[in-house]
Amino acid sequence: LRDFTAAERYCLETGVEKRTIQNEDKPTQAELLNQLLRIYLKIYHDKPNASNGGLYQLLANCRDILDPIETIKLLPDGIALRHITPYLESIMRASVSERRNKQVVSKLVRSESFRTNVKYLETKRKAFVIDTKTECALCHKKIGDSYFSAHPPLDPYIDQL
C-alpha cells in the first residue's frame, strides 16, 4: 500500500472512463480513485502524524477524474490547507475555464443566430414586381401570369432541405 503510483496506475488502467452497455459490470476510474481516496483518508484518520504523500499525490495527479464536490466532502476538517491548496487551485481554474468556454460558445451561437435573422430580414425586405415581361434569372423563361415559387439563395451556413 506504500506504492502510491502503482495504486493510481491500477485504478486508471482497470477502470473504464465512462460506463456503457458493453462495460456496465466494470467500475469507472472515478469510482476506483474515490475508493483509493477513502483508503488514504482512513490511514490519515487512524495515523494523523503519518506521511500522507499518497493522499496529496492522488489529489494532484487525478484532479480531472475525481469529482471535486465529493472529494471535498470526504476530506477531514483537520487537514492542513497548505497540503490541499494546489488541488483547490486547480479545480477552481478548471471551473472558471469551463465557465468561460461555455460563455464563448453561448455568444457565438447568439451571434450566428443574429446573422441568420439579419439575412432573413434582408431577403424578406426585398420587394419586386412581376409583370408579363419578367424573366426567370436561371432559365430566362417569361414568368408572366404563370405560377412559380421563389427560393432564397443558397447559403453554405444553412442546412438545405
C-alpha positions as CSV (number, residue, x, y, z in Angstrom):
1,L,0.0,0.0,0.0
2,R,3.0,2.3,0.0
3,D,3.4,2.3,-3.8
4,F,1.1,5.2,-4.4
5,T,2.0,5.5,-8.1
6,A,1.2,1.8,-8.7
7,A,-2.1,2.1,-6.9
8,E,-3.1,5.1,-9.1
9,R,-2.0,3.3,-12.2
10,Y,-4.1,0.3,-11.3
11,C,-7.2,2.4,-10.8
12,L,-6.6,4.2,-14.1
13,E,-5.9,1.0,-16.1
14,T,-8.5,-1.2,-14.5
15,G,-11.4,1.3,-14.5
16,V,-13.3,2.5,-17.6
17,E,-13.6,6.2,-18.4
18,K,-17.4,6.1,-18.8
19,R,-19.9,3.4,-18.2
20,T,-21.5,1.9,-21.3
21,I,-23.7,-1.2,-22.0
22,Q,-20.6,-3.1,-23.0
23,N,-18.7,-2.4,-19.8
24,E,-21.5,-2.0,-17.3
25,D,-20.0,-4.6,-15.0
26,K,-16.7,-2.8,-14.7
27,P,-16.1,0.1,-12.3
28,T,-15.2,3.5,-13.6
29,Q,-11.9,5.2,-13.0
30,A,-13.6,7.8,-10.8
31,E,-15.1,5.0,-8.6
32,L,-11.8,3.3,-8.1
33,L,-10.0,6.5,-7.4
34,N,-12.7,7.5,-4.9
35,Q,-12.2,4.2,-3.2
36,L,-8.4,4.7,-3.1
37,L,-9.0,8.2,-1.7
38,R,-11.2,6.7,1.1
39,I,-8.4,4.2,1.9
40,Y,-5.9,7.1,2.1
41,L,-8.2,9.1,4.3
42,K,-8.7,6.1,6.6
43,I,-5.0,5.9,7.0
44,Y,-4.9,9.6,7.6
45,H,-7.6,9.3,10.2
46,D,-6.0,6.4,12.0
47,K,-2.5,7.9,12.0
48,P,-2.7,11.7,11.6
49,N,1.0,12.1,12.0
50,A,1.9,9.6,9.4
51,S,3.1,10.6,5.9
52,N,0.2,11.3,3.7
53,G,2.1,11.6,0.4
54,G,-0.3,9.2,-1.3
55,L,-3.3,11.4,-0.5
56,Y,-1.7,14.6,-1.7
57,Q,-0.3,12.8,-4.8
58,L,-3.7,11.4,-5.6
59,L,-5.3,14.8,-5.3
60,A,-2.6,16.4,-7.5
61,N,-2.5,13.7,-10.2
62,C,-6.1,12.8,-10.6
63,R,-7.9,16.1,-10.1
64,D,-9.5,15.9,-13.5
65,I,-11.1,12.5,-12.8
66,L,-12.2,12.9,-9.1
67,D,-15.5,14.7,-8.5
68,P,-14.5,17.9,-6.7
69,I,-17.6,18.2,-4.6
70,E,-17.5,14.6,-3.4
71,T,-13.7,14.8,-2.8
72,I,-14.0,18.0,-0.7
73,K,-16.8,16.4,1.3
74,L,-14.6,13.4,2.1
75,L,-11.6,15.5,3.2
76,P,-11.4,15.7,7.0
77,D,-11.7,19.0,8.9
78,G,-8.2,18.8,10.4
79,I,-6.3,18.5,7.0
80,A,-3.8,21.4,6.5
81,L,-4.9,23.8,3.9
82,R,-1.4,24.1,2.6
83,H,-1.5,20.5,1.5
84,I,-4.7,20.7,-0.5
85,T,-4.2,24.3,-1.9
86,P,-2.7,23.0,-5.2
87,Y,-5.8,20.8,-5.6
88,L,-8.2,23.5,-4.8
89,E,-6.5,26.0,-7.1
90,S,-6.5,23.5,-10.0
91,I,-10.2,22.7,-9.7
92,M,-11.1,26.4,-9.4
93,R,-9.1,27.1,-12.5
94,A,-10.8,24.3,-14.4
95,S,-14.2,25.5,-13.2
96,V,-13.5,29.1,-14.3
97,S,-12.1,27.9,-17.6
98,E,-15.1,25.7,-18.3
99,R,-17.5,28.6,-17.5
100,R,-15.6,31.0,-19.8
101,N,-15.7,28.4,-22.6
102,K,-19.4,28.0,-22.2
103,Q,-19.9,31.8,-22.3
104,V,-17.9,32.0,-25.5
105,V,-19.9,29.2,-27.1
106,S,-23.1,30.9,-26.0
107,K,-22.0,34.3,-27.5
108,L,-21.0,32.5,-30.8
109,V,-24.4,30.9,-31.0
110,R,-26.1,34.2,-30.3
111,S,-24.0,35.9,-33.0
112,E,-24.8,33.2,-35.6
113,S,-28.5,33.5,-34.8
114,F,-28.3,37.3,-35.1
115,R,-26.6,37.0,-38.5
116,T,-29.2,34.5,-39.7
117,N,-32.0,36.8,-38.6
118,V,-30.4,39.7,-40.4
119,K,-30.0,37.7,-43.7
120,Y,-33.6,36.6,-43.4
121,L,-34.9,40.1,-42.9
122,E,-32.8,41.4,-45.8
123,T,-34.2,38.7,-48.0
124,K,-37.7,39.3,-46.8
125,R,-37.4,43.1,-47.2
126,K,-36.5,43.0,-50.9
127,A,-39.5,44.0,-53.0
128,F,-40.0,43.1,-56.6
129,V,-42.8,43.4,-59.1
130,I,-43.6,40.7,-61.5
131,D,-45.3,41.5,-64.8
132,T,-45.7,39.8,-68.1
133,K,-42.2,40.8,-69.2
134,T,-40.4,39.4,-66.1
135,E,-38.0,36.6,-66.8
136,C,-36.6,33.8,-64.6
137,A,-33.0,34.6,-63.7
138,L,-32.0,30.9,-64.1
139,C,-33.8,29.7,-67.2
140,H,-34.7,33.0,-68.8
141,K,-38.4,32.0,-69.4
142,K,-41.1,34.5,-69.2
143,I,-42.9,34.3,-65.9
144,G,-46.0,36.4,-66.8
145,D,-49.2,35.1,-65.2
146,S,-47.9,31.5,-64.5
147,Y,-47.4,30.0,-61.1
148,F,-43.9,29.9,-59.7
149,S,-42.1,29.6,-56.4
150,A,-39.2,31.7,-55.2
151,H,-36.4,30.2,-53.1
152,P,-33.8,32.0,-51.0
153,P,-30.3,32.0,-52.3
154,L,-28.1,29.0,-51.3
155,D,-26.1,29.7,-48.1
156,P,-23.3,27.3,-47.1
157,Y,-24.0,28.0,-43.4
158,I,-27.7,26.9,-43.5
159,D,-28.6,23.3,-44.0
160,Q,-30.6,22.9,-47.2
161,L,-33.5,20.5,-47.2
